[in-house]
């Protein structure tokens, strides 16, 4: 998957990210732009999770939505 495909894929999944983690702002999602580590970090920041908990949530979301970075 090239960078353009990943970016397009991210735009499609942005809505599901907002459904799952509603505390994330549009600015947060712009910063994240399909970068998994950025998503984990923003979830930690907004929800006060430990890294392991944020990683676990992202992994579950990826599996549920069949999302590939």
PQR file of N, CA, C, O and H, with PARSE charges and radii, in Angstrom:
ATOM      1  N   UNK A   1       0.856  -1.166   0.000 -0.4000 1.5000
ATOM      2  CA  UNK A   1       0.000   0.000   0.000 -0.0000 2.0000
ATOM      3  C   UNK A   1       0.905   1.233   0.000  0.5500 1.7000
ATOM      4  O   UNK A   1       1.794   1.359   0.842 -0.5500 1.4000
ATOM      5  N   UNK A   2       0.670   2.142  -0.955 -0.4000 1.5000
ATOM      6  CA  UNK A   2       1.485   3.349  -0.978 -0.0000 2.0000
ATOM      7  C   UNK A   2       0.878   4.438  -0.104  0.5500 1.7000
ATOM      8  O   UNK A   2      -0.209   4.273   0.450 -0.5500 1.4000
ATOM      9  H   UNK A   2      -0.052   2.039  -1.639  0.4000 1.0000
ATOM     10  N   UNK A   3       1.597   5.557   0.013 -0.4000 1.5000
ATOM     11  CA  UNK A   3       1.188   6.634   0.908 -0.0000 2.0000
ATOM     12  C   UNK A   3      -0.168   7.225   0.508  0.5500 1.7000
ATOM     13  O   UNK A   3      -0.980   7.544   1.377 -0.5500 1.4000
ATOM     14  H   UNK A   3       2.480   5.691  -0.437  0.4000 1.0000
ATOM     15  N   UNK A   4      -0.420   7.374  -0.797 -0.4000 1.5000
ATOM     16  CA  UNK A   4      -1.698   7.919  -1.264 -0.0000 2.0000
ATOM     17  C   UNK A   4      -2.858   6.994  -0.910  0.5500 1.7000
ATOM     18  O   UNK A   4      -3.923   7.459  -0.506 -0.5500 1.4000
ATOM     19  H   UNK A   4       0.240   7.115  -1.502  0.4000 1.0000
ATOM     20  N   UNK A   5      -2.655   5.696  -1.061 -0.4000 1.5000
ATOM     21  CA  UNK A   5      -3.691   4.732  -0.704 -0.0000 2.0000
ATOM     22  C   UNK A   5      -3.973   4.766   0.785  0.5500 1.7000
ATOM     23  O   UNK A   5      -5.130   4.723   1.203 -0.5500 1.4000
ATOM     24  H   UNK A   5      -1.789   5.318  -1.389  0.4000 1.0000
ATOM     25  N   UNK A   6      -2.921   4.842   1.590 -0.4000 1.5000
ATOM     26  CA  UNK A   6      -3.103   4.899   3.042 -0.0000 2.0000
ATOM     27  C   UNK A   6      -3.847   6.157   3.431  0.5500 1.7000
ATOM     28  O   UNK A   6      -4.718   6.110   4.300 -0.5500 1.4000
ATOM     29  H   UNK A   6      -1.981   4.877   1.251  0.4000 1.0000
ATOM     30  N   UNK A   7      -3.529   7.285   2.809 -0.4000 1.5000
ATOM     31  CA  UNK A   7      -4.219   8.538   3.100 -0.0000 2.0000
ATOM     32  C   UNK A   7      -5.691   8.471   2.740  0.5500 1.7000
ATOM     33  O   UNK A   7      -6.537   8.935   3.504 -0.5500 1.4000
ATOM     34  H   UNK A   7      -2.822   7.323   2.102  0.4000 1.0000
ATOM     35  N   UNK A   8      -6.007   7.901   1.590 -0.4000 1.5000
ATOM     36  CA  UNK A   8      -7.402   7.751   1.186 -0.0000 2.0000
ATOM     37  C   UNK A   8      -8.144   6.813   2.104  0.5500 1.7000
ATOM     38  O   UNK A   8      -9.294   7.060   2.468 -0.5500 1.4000
ATOM     39  H   UNK A   8      -5.319   7.524   0.970  0.4000 1.0000
ATOM     40  N   UNK A   9      -7.487   5.743   2.474 -0.4000 1.5000
ATOM     41  CA  UNK A   9      -8.066   4.779   3.404 -0.0000 2.0000
ATOM     42  C   UNK A   9      -8.370   5.469   4.733  0.5500 1.7000
ATOM     43  O   UNK A   9      -9.427   5.243   5.323 -0.5500 1.4000
ATOM     44  H   UNK A   9      -6.553   5.543   2.179  0.4000 1.0000
ATOM     45  N   UNK A  10      -7.449   6.306   5.201 -0.4000 1.5000
ATOM     46  CA  UNK A  10      -7.636   7.023   6.469 -0.0000 2.0000
ATOM     47  C   UNK A  10      -8.866   7.914   6.385  0.5500 1.7000
ATOM     48  O   UNK A  10      -9.660   7.953   7.324 -0.5500 1.4000
ATOM     49  H   UNK A  10      -6.591   6.489   4.722  0.4000 1.0000
ATOM     50  N   UNK A  11      -9.038   8.632   5.276 -0.4000 1.5000
ATOM     51  CA  UNK A  11     -10.198   9.522   5.132 -0.0000 2.0000
ATOM     52  C   UNK A  11     -11.494   8.736   5.232  0.5500 1.7000
ATOM     53  O   UNK A  11     -12.470   9.226   5.800 -0.5500 1.4000
ATOM     54  H   UNK A  11      -8.393   8.600   4.513  0.4000 1.0000
ATOM     55  N   UNK A  12     -11.518   7.542   4.698 -0.4000 1.5000
ATOM     56  CA  UNK A  12     -12.705   6.695   4.782 -0.0000 2.0000
ATOM     57  C   UNK A  12     -12.979   6.260   6.218  0.5500 1.7000
ATOM     58  O   UNK A  12     -14.136   6.144   6.622 -0.5500 1.4000
ATOM     59  H   UNK A  12     -10.725   7.144   4.237  0.4000 1.0000
ATOM     60  N   UNK A  13     -11.930   6.021   6.982 -0.4000 1.5000
ATOM     61  CA  UNK A  13     -12.095   5.501   8.339 -0.0000 2.0000
ATOM     62  C   UNK A  13     -12.183   6.586   9.406  0.5500 1.7000
ATOM     63  O   UNK A  13     -12.445   6.285  10.570 -0.5500 1.4000
ATOM     64  H   UNK A  13     -10.990   6.115   6.654  0.4000 1.0000
ATOM     65  N   UNK A  14     -11.970   7.837   9.027 -0.4000 1.5000
ATOM     66  CA  UNK A  14     -11.991   8.931   9.989 -0.0000 2.0000
ATOM     67  C   UNK A  14     -13.302   8.965  10.781  0.5500 1.7000
ATOM     68  O   UNK A  14     -13.302   9.218  11.986 -0.5500 1.4000
ATOM     69  H   UNK A  14     -11.757   8.082   8.081  0.4000 1.0000
ATOM     70  N   UNK A  15     -14.399   8.712  10.104 -0.4000 1.5000
ATOM     71  CA  UNK A  15     -15.695   8.702  10.784 -0.0000 2.0000
ATOM     72  C   UNK A  15     -15.785   7.628  11.845  0.5500 1.7000
ATOM     73  O   UNK A  15     -16.354   7.856  12.912 -0.5500 1.4000
ATOM     74  H   UNK A  15     -14.399   8.507   9.125  0.4000 1.0000
ATOM     75  N   UNK A  16     -15.233   6.467  11.568 -0.4000 1.5000
ATOM     76  CA  UNK A  16     -15.287   5.394  12.563 -0.0000 2.0000
ATOM     77  C   UNK A  16     -14.382   5.709  13.749  0.5500 1.7000
ATOM     78  O   UNK A  16     -14.658   5.291  14.873 -0.5500 1.4000
ATOM     79  H   UNK A  16     -14.771   6.282  10.701  0.4000 1.0000
ATOM     80  N   UNK A  17     -13.302   6.444  13.498 -0.4000 1.5000
ATOM     81  CA  UNK A  17     -12.426   6.876  14.594 -0.0000 2.0000
ATOM     82  C   UNK A  17     -13.200   7.832  15.497  0.5500 1.7000
ATOM     83  O   UNK A  17     -13.148   7.705  16.720 -0.5500 1.4000
ATOM     84  H   UNK A  17     -13.078   6.783  12.584  0.4000 1.0000
ATOM     85  N   UNK A  18     -13.913   8.784  14.906 -0.4000 1.5000
ATOM     86  CA  UNK A  18     -14.696   9.751  15.689 -0.0000 2.0000
ATOM     87  C   UNK A  18     -15.805   9.054  16.467  0.5500 1.7000
ATOM     88  O   UNK A  18     -16.108   9.453  17.591 -0.5500 1.4000
ATOM     89  H   UNK A  18     -13.955   8.887  13.913  0.4000 1.0000
ATOM     90  N   UNK A  19     -16.417   8.019  15.892 -0.4000 1.5000
ATOM     91  CA  UNK A  19     -17.457   7.273  16.603 -0.0000 2.0000
ATOM     92  C   UNK A  19     -16.871   6.583  17.831  0.5500 1.7000
ATOM     93  O   UNK A  19     -17.486   6.578  18.897 -0.5500 1.4000
ATOM     94  H   UNK A  19     -16.171   7.694  14.978  0.4000 1.0000
ATOM     95  N   UNK A  20     -15.702   6.011  17.683 -0.4000 1.5000
ATOM     96  CA  UNK A  20     -15.062   5.254  18.765 -0.0000 2.0000
ATOM     97  C   UNK A  20     -14.471   6.179  19.824  0.5500 1.7000
ATOM     98  O   UNK A  20     -14.637   5.946  21.022 -0.5500 1.4000
ATOM     99  H   UNK A  20     -15.202   6.015  16.817  0.4000 1.0000
ATOM    100  N   UNK A  21     -13.780   7.232  19.378 -0.4000 1.5000
ATOM    101  CA  UNK A  21     -13.088   8.140  20.291 -0.0000 2.0000
ATOM    102  C   UNK A  21     -13.578   9.563  20.041  0.5500 1.7000
ATOM    103  O   UNK A  21     -12.880  10.370  19.429 -0.5500 1.4000
ATOM    104  H   UNK A  21     -13.645   7.421  18.406  0.4000 1.0000
ATOM    105  N   UNK A  22     -14.779   9.861  20.518 -0.4000 1.5000
ATOM    106  CA  UNK A  22     -15.435  11.141  20.283 -0.0000 2.0000
ATOM    107  C   UNK A  22     -14.726  12.349  20.865  0.5500 1.7000
ATOM    108  O   UNK A  22     -14.993  13.477  20.450 -0.5500 1.4000
ATOM    109  H   UNK A  22     -15.346   9.205  21.016  0.4000 1.0000
ATOM    110  N   UNK A  23     -13.830  12.138  21.816 -0.4000 1.5000
ATOM    111  CA  UNK A  23     -13.100  13.263  22.397 -0.0000 2.0000
ATOM    112  C   UNK A  23     -12.013  13.793  21.472  0.5500 1.7000
ATOM    113  O   UNK A  23     -11.482  14.880  21.700 -0.5500 1.4000
ATOM    114  H   UNK A  23     -13.613  11.222  22.153  0.4000 1.0000
ATOM    115  N   UNK A  24     -11.677  13.038  20.430 -0.4000 1.5000
ATOM    116  CA  UNK A  24     -10.678  13.506  19.482 -0.0000 2.0000
ATOM    117  C   UNK A  24     -11.296  14.603  18.613  0.5500 1.7000
ATOM    118  O   UNK A  24     -12.413  14.452  18.119 -0.5500 1.4000
ATOM    119  H   UNK A  24     -12.109  12.155  20.244  0.4000 1.0000
ATOM    120  N   UNK A  25     -10.575  15.691  18.433 -0.4000 1.5000
ATOM    121  CA  UNK A  25     -11.069  16.819  17.651 -0.0000 2.0000
ATOM    122  C   UNK A  25     -10.688  16.653  16.176  0.5500 1.7000
ATOM    123  O   UNK A  25      -9.896  15.781  15.818 -0.5500 1.4000
ATOM    124  H   UNK A  25      -9.668  15.813  18.835  0.4000 1.0000
ATOM    125  N   UNK A  26     -11.265  17.503  15.342 -0.4000 1.5000
ATOM    126  CA  UNK A  26     -10.878  17.504  13.926 -0.0000 2.0000
ATOM    127  C   UNK A  26      -9.392  17.834  13.789  0.5500 1.7000
ATOM    128  O   UNK A  26      -8.699  17.268  12.943 -0.5500 1.4000
ATOM    129  H   UNK A  26     -11.908  18.211  15.633  0.4000 1.0000
ATOM    130  N   UNK A  27      -8.909  18.753  14.628 -0.4000 1.5000
ATOM    131  CA  UNK A  27      -7.477  19.082  14.611 -0.0000 2.0000
ATOM    132  C   UNK A  27      -6.633  17.860  14.970  0.5500 1.7000
ATOM    133  O   UNK A  27      -5.591  17.621  14.360 -0.5500 1.4000
ATOM    134  H   UNK A  27      -9.471  19.213  15.316  0.4000 1.0000
ATOM    135  N   UNK A  28      -7.087  17.086  15.964 -0.4000 1.5000
ATOM    136  CA  UNK A  28      -6.381  15.856  16.326 -0.0000 2.0000
ATOM    137  C   UNK A  28      -6.306  14.919  15.131  0.5500 1.7000
ATOM    138  O   UNK A  28      -5.254  14.352  14.836 -0.5500 1.4000
ATOM    139  H   UNK A  28      -7.933  17.280  16.460  0.4000 1.0000
ATOM    140  N   UNK A  29      -7.425  14.762  14.451 -0.4000 1.5000
ATOM    141  CA  UNK A  29      -7.477  13.838  13.315 -0.0000 2.0000
ATOM    142  C   UNK A  29      -6.615  14.329  12.164  0.5500 1.7000
ATOM    143  O   UNK A  29      -6.036  13.525  11.434 -0.5500 1.4000
ATOM    144  H   UNK A  29      -8.280  15.222  14.691  0.4000 1.0000
ATOM    145  N   UNK A  30      -6.526  15.635  11.999 -0.4000 1.5000
ATOM    146  CA  UNK A  30      -5.655  16.198  10.969 -0.0000 2.0000
ATOM    147  C   UNK A  30      -4.198  15.887  11.286  0.5500 1.7000
ATOM    148  O   UNK A  30      -3.430  15.528  10.393 -0.5500 1.4000
ATOM    149  H   UNK A  30      -6.996  16.288  12.593  0.4000 1.0000
ATOM    150  N   UNK A  31      -3.815  16.023  12.549 -0.4000 1.5000
ATOM    151  CA  UNK A  31      -2.447  15.720  12.970 -0.0000 2.0000
ATOM    152  C   UNK A  31      -2.148  14.236  12.791  0.5500 1.7000
ATOM    153  O   UNK A  31      -1.063  13.863  12.344 -0.5500 1.4000
ATOM    154  H   UNK A  31      -4.439  16.315  13.274  0.4000 1.0000
ATOM    155  N   UNK A  32      -3.103  13.403  13.138 -0.4000 1.5000
ATOM    156  CA  UNK A  32      -2.917  11.950  13.072 -0.0000 2.0000
ATOM    157  C   UNK A  32      -2.733  11.496  11.628  0.5500 1.7000
ATOM    158  O   UNK A  32      -1.791  10.762  11.328 -0.5500 1.4000
ATOM    159  H   UNK A  32      -3.985  13.706  13.501  0.4000 1.0000
ATOM    160  N   UNK A  33      -3.622  11.922  10.728 -0.4000 1.5000
ATOM    161  CA  UNK A  33      -3.585  11.579   9.301 -0.0000 2.0000
ATOM    162  C   UNK A  33      -3.100  10.169   9.004  0.5500 1.7000
ATOM    163  O   UNK A  33      -2.178   9.982   8.209 -0.5500 1.4000
ATOM    164  H   UNK A  33      -4.388  12.518  10.972  0.4000 1.0000
ATOM    165  N   UNK A  34      -3.709   9.187   9.633 -0.4000 1.5000
ATOM    166  CA  UNK A  34      -3.405   7.800   9.319 -0.0000 2.0000
ATOM    167  C   UNK A  34      -2.167   7.232   9.982  0.5500 1.7000
ATOM    168  O   UNK A  34      -1.756   6.117   9.659 -0.5500 1.4000
ATOM    169  H   UNK A  34      -4.457   9.339  10.279  0.4000 1.0000
ATOM    170  N   UNK A  35      -1.565   7.965  10.899 -0.4000 1.5000
ATOM    171  CA  UNK A  35      -0.366   7.472  11.577 -0.0000 2.0000
ATOM    172  C   UNK A  35      -0.781   6.803  12.885  0.5500 1.7000
ATOM    173  O   UNK A  35      -1.285   7.454  13.800 -0.5500 1.4000
ATOM    174  H   UNK A  35      -1.899   8.870  11.161  0.4000 1.0000
ATOM    175  N   UNK A  36      -0.564   5.521  12.953 -0.4000 1.5000
ATOM    176  CA  UNK A  36      -1.017   4.728  14.090 -0.0000 2.0000
ATOM    177  C   UNK A  36      -0.447   5.230  15.416  0.5500 1.7000
ATOM    178  O   UNK A  36      -1.177   5.358  16.399 -0.5500 1.4000
ATOM    179  H   UNK A  36      -0.154   4.992  12.209  0.4000 1.0000
ATOM    180  N   UNK A  37       0.847   5.513  15.442 -0.4000 1.5000
ATOM    181  CA  UNK A  37       1.464   5.956  16.689 -0.0000 2.0000
ATOM    182  C   UNK A  37       0.890   7.294  17.150  0.5500 1.7000
ATOM    183  O   UNK A  37       0.776   7.542  18.351 -0.5500 1.4000
ATOM    184  H   UNK A  37       1.439   5.409  14.643  0.4000 1.0000
ATOM    185  N   UNK A  38       0.530   8.157  16.197 -0.4000 1.5000
ATOM    186  CA  UNK A  38      -0.094   9.432  16.541 -0.0000 2.0000
ATOM    187  C   UNK A  38      -1.481   9.203  17.136  0.5500 1.7000
ATOM    188  O   UNK A  38      -1.868   9.884  18.086 -0.5500 1.4000
ATOM    189  H   UNK A  38       0.623   7.956  15.222  0.4000 1.0000
ATOM    190  N   UNK A  39      -2.229   8.249  16.584 -0.4000 1.5000
ATOM    191  CA  UNK A  39      -3.555   7.927  17.105 -0.0000 2.0000
ATOM    192  C   UNK A  39      -3.453   7.427  18.538  0.5500 1.7000
ATOM    193  O   UNK A  39      -4.205   7.868  19.406 -0.5500 1.4000
ATOM    194  H   UNK A  39      -1.914   7.696  15.812  0.4000 1.0000
ATOM    195  N   UNK A  40      -2.538   6.519  18.787 -0.4000 1.5000
ATOM    196  CA  UNK A  40      -2.345   5.984  20.138 -0.0000 2.0000
ATOM    197  C   UNK A  40      -2.007   7.119  21.100  0.5500 1.7000
ATOM    198  O   UNK A  40      -2.553   7.186  22.201 -0.5500 1.4000
ATOM    199  H   UNK A  40      -1.927   6.160  18.082  0.4000 1.0000
ATOM    200  N   UNK A  41      -1.113   8.005  20.686 -0.4000 1.5000
ATOM    201  CA  UNK A  41      -0.708   9.123  21.531 -0.0000 2.0000
ATOM    202  C   UNK A  41      -1.855  10.073  21.842  0.5500 1.7000
ATOM    203  O   UNK A  41      -1.990  10.526  22.979 -0.5500 1.4000
ATOM    204  H   UNK A  41      -0.670   7.950  19.791  0.4000 1.0000
ATOM    205  N   UNK A  42      -2.686  10.380  20.844 -0.4000 1.5000
ATOM    206  CA  UNK A  42      -3.821  11.287  21.060 -0.0000 2.0000
ATOM    207  C   UNK A  42      -4.869  10.647  21.961  0.5500 1.7000
ATOM    208  O   UNK A  42      -5.499  11.342  22.758 -0.5500 1.4000
ATOM    209  H   UNK A  42      -2.577  10.011  19.921  0.4000 1.0000
ATOM    210  N   UNK A  43      -5.067   9.336  21.848 -0.4000 1.5000
ATOM    211  CA  UNK A  43      -6.009   8.641  22.734 -0.0000 2.0000
ATOM    212  C   UNK A  43      -5.490   8.708  24.170  0.5500 1.7000
ATOM    213  O   UNK A  43      -6.258   8.944  25.102 -0.5500 1.4000
ATOM    214  H   UNK A  43      -4.555   8.772  21.200  0.4000 1.0000
ATOM    215  N   UNK A  44      -4.193   8.501  24.343 -0.4000 1.5000
ATOM    216  CA  UNK A  44      -3.597   8.628  25.679 -0.0000 2.0000
ATOM    217  C   UNK A  44      -3.837  10.028  26.233  0.5500 1.7000
ATOM    218  O   UNK A  44      -4.242  10.186  27.385 -0.5500 1.4000
ATOM    219  H   UNK A  44      -3.569   8.309  23.586  0.4000 1.0000
ATOM    220  N   UNK A  45      -3.590  11.027  25.422 -0.4000 1.5000
ATOM    221  CA  UNK A  45      -3.715  12.418  25.846 -0.0000 2.0000
ATOM    222  C   UNK A  45      -5.153  12.786  26.198  0.5500 1.7000
ATOM    223  O   UNK A  45      -5.400  13.370  27.254 -0.5500 1.4000
ATOM    224  H   UNK A  45      -3.262  10.899  24.487  0.4000 1.0000
ATOM    225  N   UNK A  46      -6.097  12.455  25.332 -0.4000 1.5000
ATOM    226  CA  UNK A  46      -7.488  12.865  25.519 -0.0000 2.0000
ATOM    227  C   UNK A  46      -8.220  12.057  26.587  0.5500 1.7000
ATOM    228  O   UNK A  46      -9.087  12.587  27.282 -0.5500 1.4000
ATOM    229  H   UNK A  46      -5.896  11.981  24.474  0.4000 1.0000
ATOM    230  N   UNK A  47      -7.874  10.779  26.718 -0.4000 1.5000
ATOM    231  CA  UNK A  47      -8.600   9.909  27.636 -0.0000 2.0000
ATOM    232  C   UNK A  47      -7.823   9.578  28.914  0.5500 1.7000
ATOM    233  O   UNK A  47      -8.371   8.965  29.829 -0.5500 1.4000
ATOM    234  H   UNK A  47      -7.169  10.349  26.154  0.4000 1.0000
ATOM    235  N   UNK A  48      -6.564   9.977  28.979 -0.4000 1.5000
ATOM    236  CA  UNK A  48      -5.760   9.699  30.160 -0.0000 2.0000
ATOM    237  C   UNK A  48      -5.395   8.225  30.311  0.5500 1.7000
ATOM    238  O   UNK A  48      -5.155   7.755  31.423 -0.5500 1.4000
ATOM    239  H   UNK A  48      -6.118  10.475  28.235  0.4000 1.0000
ATOM    240  N   UNK A  49      -5.352   7.496  29.194 -0.4000 1.5000
ATOM    241  CA  UNK A  49      -5.014   6.075  29.226 -0.0000 2.0000
ATOM    242  C   UNK A  49      -3.505   5.891  29.298  0.5500 1.7000
ATOM    243  O   UNK A  49      -2.732   6.748  28.870 -0.5500 1.4000
ATOM    244  H   UNK A  49      -5.547   7.878  28.291  0.4000 1.0000
ATOM    245  N   UNK A  50      -3.109   4.755  29.849 -0.4000 1.5000
ATOM    246  CA  UNK A  50      -1.733   4.311  29.743 -0.0000 2.0000
ATOM    247  C   UNK A  50      -1.514   3.845  28.305  0.5500 1.7000
ATOM    248  O   UNK A  50      -2.472   3.524  27.602 -0.5500 1.4000
ATOM    249  H   UNK A  50      -3.737   4.058  30.197  0.4000 1.0000
ATOM    250  N   UNK A  51      -0.264   3.808  27.871 -0.4000 1.5000
ATOM    251  CA  UNK A  51       0.040   3.428  26.491 -0.0000 2.0000
ATOM    252  C   UNK A  51      -0.517   2.048  26.146  0.5500 1.7000
ATOM    253  O   UNK A  51      -1.054   1.850  25.056 -0.5500 1.4000
ATOM    254  H   UNK A  51       0.514   4.069  28.443  0.4000 1.0000
ATOM    255  N   UNK A  52      -0.391   1.100  27.065 -0.4000 1.5000
ATOM    256  CA  UNK A  52      -0.854  -0.264  26.804 -0.0000 2.0000
ATOM    257  C   UNK A  52      -2.368  -0.296  26.555  0.5500 1.7000
ATOM    258  O   UNK A  52      -2.837  -1.012  25.671 -0.5500 1.4000
ATOM    259  H   UNK A  52       0.045   1.260  27.950  0.4000 1.0000
ATOM    260  N   UNK A  53      -3.128   0.477  27.335 -0.4000 1.5000
ATOM    261  CA  UNK A  53      -4.584   0.513  27.169 -0.0000 2.0000
ATOM    262  C   UNK A  53      -4.957   1.144  25.831  0.5500 1.7000
ATOM    263  O   UNK A  53      -5.859   0.665  25.145 -0.5500 1.4000
ATOM    264  H   UNK A  53      -2.747   1.059  28.054  0.4000 1.0000
ATOM    265  N   UNK A  54      -4.265   2.214  25.465 -0.4000 1.5000
ATOM    266  CA  UNK A  54      -4.529   2.866  24.179 -0.0000 2.0000
ATOM    267  C   UNK A  54      -4.187   1.922  23.027  0.5500 1.7000
ATOM    268  O   UNK A  54      -4.939   1.825  22.058 -0.5500 1.4000
ATOM    269  H   UNK A  54      -3.532   2.603  26.023  0.4000 1.0000
ATOM    270  N   UNK A  55      -3.059   1.233  23.133 -0.4000 1.5000
ATOM    271  CA  UNK A  55      -2.657   0.259  22.107 -0.0000 2.0000
ATOM    272  C   UNK A  55      -3.706  -0.836  21.958  0.5500 1.7000
ATOM    273  O   UNK A  55      -4.047  -1.232  20.843 -0.5500 1.4000
ATOM    274  H   UNK A  55      -2.448   1.312  23.921  0.4000 1.0000
ATOM    275  N   UNK A  56      -4.214  -1.319  23.083 -0.4000 1.5000
ATOM    276  CA  UNK A  56      -5.211  -2.388  23.068 -0.0000 2.0000
ATOM    277  C   UNK A  56      -6.490  -1.917  22.365  0.5500 1.7000
ATOM    278  O   UNK A  56      -7.067  -2.655  21.566 -0.5500 1.4000
ATOM    279  H   UNK A  56      -3.937  -0.997  23.989  0.4000 1.0000
ATOM    280  N   UNK A  57      -6.927  -0.696  22.660 -0.4000 1.5000
ATOM    281  CA  UNK A  57      -8.127  -0.167  22.017 -0.0000 2.0000
ATOM    282  C   UNK A  57      -7.932   0.001  20.512  0.5500 1.7000
ATOM    283  O   UNK A  57      -8.811  -0.342  19.721 -0.5500 1.4000
ATOM    284  H   UNK A  57      -6.459  -0.096  23.308  0.4000 1.0000
ATOM    285  N   UNK A  58      -6.776   0.531  20.126 -0.4000 1.5000
ATOM    286  CA  UNK A  58      -6.514   0.720  18.698 -0.0000 2.0000
ATOM    287  C   UNK A  58      -6.463  -0.625  17.992  0.5500 1.7000
ATOM    288  O   UNK A  58      -7.002  -0.769  16.895 -0.5500 1.4000
ATOM    289  H   UNK A  58      -6.063   0.810  20.769  0.4000 1.0000
ATOM    290  N   UNK A  59      -5.830  -1.599  18.601 -0.4000 1.5000
ATOM    291  CA  UNK A  59      -5.754  -2.933  17.984 -0.0000 2.0000
ATOM    292  C   UNK A  59      -7.147  -3.530  17.803  0.5500 1.7000
ATOM    293  O   UNK A  59      -7.446  -4.102  16.755 -0.5500 1.4000
ATOM    294  H   UNK A  59      -5.392  -1.482  19.492  0.4000 1.0000
ATOM    295  N   UNK A  60      -7.996  -3.399  18.817 -0.4000 1.5000
ATOM    296  CA  UNK A  60      -9.361  -3.911  18.714 -0.0000 2.0000
ATOM    297  C   UNK A  60     -10.128  -3.181  17.617  0.5500 1.7000
ATOM    298  O   UNK A  60     -10.886  -3.801  16.870 -0.5500 1.4000
ATOM    299  H   UNK A  60      -7.753  -2.934  19.668  0.4000 1.0000
ATOM    300  N   UNK A  61      -9.934  -1.867  17.517 -0.4000 1.5000
ATOM    301  CA  UNK A  61     -10.591  -1.068  16.477 -0.0000 2.0000
ATOM    302  C   UNK A  61     -10.121  -1.505  15.088  0.5500 1.7000
ATOM    303  O   UNK A  61     -10.923  -1.637  14.164 -0.5500 1.4000
ATOM    304  H   UNK A  61      -9.318  -1.363  18.124  0.4000 1.0000
ATOM    305  N   UNK A  62      -8.804  -1.729  14.953 -0.4000 1.5000
ATOM    306  CA  UNK A  62      -8.241  -2.179  13.676 -0.0000 2.0000
ATOM    307  C   UNK A  62      -8.860  -3.512  13.254  0.5500 1.7000
ATOM    308  O   UNK A  62      -9.250  -3.686  12.099 -0.5500 1.4000
ATOM    309  H   UNK A  62      -8.152  -1.622  15.704  0.4000 1.0000
ATOM    310  N   UNK A  63      -8.944  -4.438  14.188 -0.4000 1.5000
ATOM    311  CA  UNK A  63      -9.485  -5.763  13.876 -0.0000 2.0000
ATOM    312  C   UNK A  63     -10.964  -5.684  13.519  0.5500 1.7000
ATOM    313  O   UNK A  63     -11.414  -6.336  12.578 -0.5500 1.4000
ATOM    314  H   UNK A  63      -8.626  -4.297  15.126  0.4000 1.0000
ATOM    315  N   UNK A  64     -11.710  -4.893  14.261 -0.4000 1.5000
ATOM    316  CA  UNK A  64     -13.150  -4.745  14.020 -0.0000 2.0000
ATOM    317  C   UNK A  64     -13.422  -4.109  12.648  0.5500 1.7000
ATOM    318  O   UNK A  64     -14.348  -4.507  11.941 -0.5500 1.4000
ATOM    319  H   UNK A  64     -11.344  -4.363  15.026  0.4000 1.0000
ATOM    320  N   UNK A  65     -12.605  -3.121  12.285 -0.4000 1.5000
ATOM    321  CA  UNK A  65     -12.827  -2.378  11.041 -0.0000 2.0000
ATOM    322  C   UNK A  65     -11.967  -2.897   9.884  0.5500 1.7000
ATOM    323  O   UNK A  65     -12.008  -2.361   8.777 -0.5500 1.4000
ATOM    324  H   UNK A  65     -11.852  -2.798  12.859  0.4000 1.0000
ATOM    325  N   UNK A  66     -11.197  -3.937  10.155 -0.4000 1.5000
ATOM    326  CA  UNK A  66     -10.312  -4.504   9.138 -0.0000 2.0000
ATOM    327  C   UNK A  66      -9.441  -3.408   8.517  0.5500 1.7000
ATOM    328  O   UNK A  66      -9.253  -3.359   7.301 -0.5500 1.4000
ATOM    329  H   UNK A  66     -11.163  -4.373  11.054  0.4000 1.0000
ATOM    330  N   UNK A  67      -8.909  -2.520   9.388 -0.4000 1.5000
ATOM    331  CA  UNK A  67      -8.091  -1.392   8.941 -0.0000 2.0000
ATOM    332  C   UNK A  67      -6.624  -1.779   8.933  0.5500 1.7000
ATOM    333  O   UNK A  67      -6.119  -2.369   9.888 -0.5500 1.4000
ATOM    334  H   UNK A  67      -9.062  -2.560  10.376  0.4000 1.0000
ATOM    335  N   UNK A  68      -5.944  -1.438   7.841 -0.4000 1.5000
ATOM    336  CA  UNK A  68      -4.507  -1.704   7.725 -0.0000 2.0000
ATOM    337  C   UNK A  68      -3.780  -0.383   7.532  0.5500 1.7000
ATOM    338  O   UNK A  68      -4.165   0.423   6.684 -0.5500 1.4000
ATOM    339  H   UNK A  68      -6.354  -0.959   7.066  0.4000 1.0000
ATOM    340  N   UNK A  69      -2.740  -0.159   8.307 -0.4000 1.5000
ATOM    341  CA  UNK A  69      -1.976   1.084   8.210 -0.0000 2.0000
ATOM    342  C   UNK A  69      -0.999   0.996   7.088  0.5500 1.7000
ATOM    343  O   UNK A  69      -0.257   1.946   6.840 -0.5500 1.4000
ATOM    344  H   UNK A  69      -2.427  -0.813   8.995  0.4000 1.0000
TER
END
